[in-house]
Structure formats: structure tokens, C-alpha cells
Amino acid sequence: MPGKMYVGDVGTVILIDMQEDISAATIHTIKVRKDGGDSVWAASIYNSNYLRYIVVADDFNEAGTYYLQPYLEFTGWQGLGETITIEIYDSYK
């Protein structure tokens, strides 16, 4: 991820290290919470232990703190990973 991310950015790669092999996960998403509401980003598995998401238009639609929480499902298990935070800035900050 770049040093600072801004409202309106597109193409930013979000990588979350899950610190174990998640290649058998059948569902892999990132739950997102920000002031404007909650959403879910459909992530892919990268190098067997990372969740990867590439930001599209309107993902970073407001400045502030974004809380990202991985969600995975495996056969016989489903659950959340550790929450991380990122800060999204208005232009020129």
C-alpha cells in the first residue's frame, strides 16, 4: 500500500497478511467499516497467505479511518481475522 491514500484513489492494492495458508478458503472477503456505513470487498487469495483487494471507484469515497476485517470460510470453519485500520485523506493533505 502507498504511504498515504486519498479520497478518489483507484487501483491501490490492499494486501493483508493472514500469517498462515488460506488457499483452501471457499469465501474470502474484507468487511469494511467507515463513517458512511459498512461494505464488503470481494478479496482474492494471493501467494497462499494474503488477502488481496484492488480499490475501485467509490471505495475511498470519504476521508477518515477505515476499519478492515478479513472474513474467511473453510469447510467446517468460518470467522474473522484481526482488524486493521487505514487512514484515507482529503486531497492536498
Helices and strands as residue ranges (DSSP letters): E 5-6, E 13-17, E 27-34, E 37-42, E 44-46, E 50-54, E 64-74, E 77-80, E 84-89
